[in-house]
Amino acid sequence: MKLVEICQQHFPHLHILARARGRVEAHELLQAGVTQFSRETFSSALELGRKTLVTLGMHPHQAQRAQLHFRRLDMRMLRELIP
């Protein structure tokens, strides 16, 4: 997070893209104004969840829609935590 602060201070027009280790770091990035980030394990966890739903008998298209819905819901919840 210190690097983000330094970049914002010295290069205010810089578009920052970052990697977050988890939900807490993603929240910190959002608080710092960084909107372009990727969580290290989130995408793989979503993919495993989708595969699990298909393995349990859910139609692949329906499982994909559930995966997308959860991704959007999670991001909305993260953004709502920002004061």
C-alpha positions in Angstrom: 0.0 0.0 0.0 2.9 2.3 0.6 3.9 2.0 -3.1 0.4 3.0 -4.1 0.6 6.1 -1.9 4.0 7.1 -3.3 2.8 6.7 -6.9 -0.4 8.7 -6.2 1.6 11.4 -4.6 4.3 11.8 -7.3 2.2 10.8 -10.3 -1.4 11.8 -9.6 -2.6 11.0 -13.2 -1.1 7.5 -13.1 -3.6 4.7 -13.6 -2.7 2.0 -11.1 -3.4 -1.6 -11.7 -2.6 -3.8 -8.7 -2.8 -7.4 -7.4 -4.4 -8.0 -4.0 -3.5 -11.0 -1.9 -7.0 -11.2 -0.5 -10.2 -9.4 0.4 -8.6 -7.2 3.1 -6.0 -5.9 0.6 -8.6 -5.5 -2.1 -10.6 -3.3 0.4 -7.5 -1.3 1.1 -6.8 -0.7 -2.6 -10.4 0.5 -3.1 -10.0 2.8 -0.1 -6.9 4.2 -1.7 -8.8 4.8 -5.0 -7.4 1.9 -7.0 -10.3 0.4 -9.0 -8.3 -1.9 -11.3 -7.1 -4.8 -9.3 -7.2 -8.6 -9.2 -7.3 -10.8 -6.2 -4.8 -13.7 -6.3 -7.0 -16.6 -5.4 -10.5 -15.2 -6.1 -10.8 -16.2 -9.8 -9.5 -19.7 -9.1 -11.9 -20.1 -6.2 -14.8 -19.0 -8.4 -13.8 -21.4 -11.1 -13.6 -24.3 -8.7 -17.0 -23.4 -7.3 -18.4 -23.4 -10.9 -16.9 -26.8 -11.6 -18.3 -28.1 -8.3 -21.8 -27.0 -9.2 -21.5 -28.7 -12.6 -20.2 -31.9 -11.0 -23.2 -31.9 -8.6 -25.5 -31.8 -11.6 -26.1 -28.1 -12.4 -26.3 -27.2 -16.1 -23.0 -25.6 -17.1 -24.6 -22.4 -18.3 -26.5 -22.0 -15.1 -23.3 -22.6 -13.1 -21.5 -20.0 -15.1 -24.3 -17.5 -14.4 -24.1 -18.3 -10.7 -20.3 -17.7 -10.8 -20.8 -14.3 -12.5 -23.5 -13.3 -10.1 -21.3 -14.1 -7.1 -18.4 -12.1 -8.6 -20.6 -9.1 -9.1 -22.2 -9.4 -5.6 -18.8 -9.7 -4.0 -17.5 -6.6 -5.7 -20.6 -4.7 -4.8 -20.2 -5.7 -1.2 -16.6 -4.6 -1.2 -17.5 -1.2 -2.7 -20.3 -0.7 -0.1 -17.7 -1.0 2.7 -15.8 2.1 1.4 -16.8 5.2 3.5 
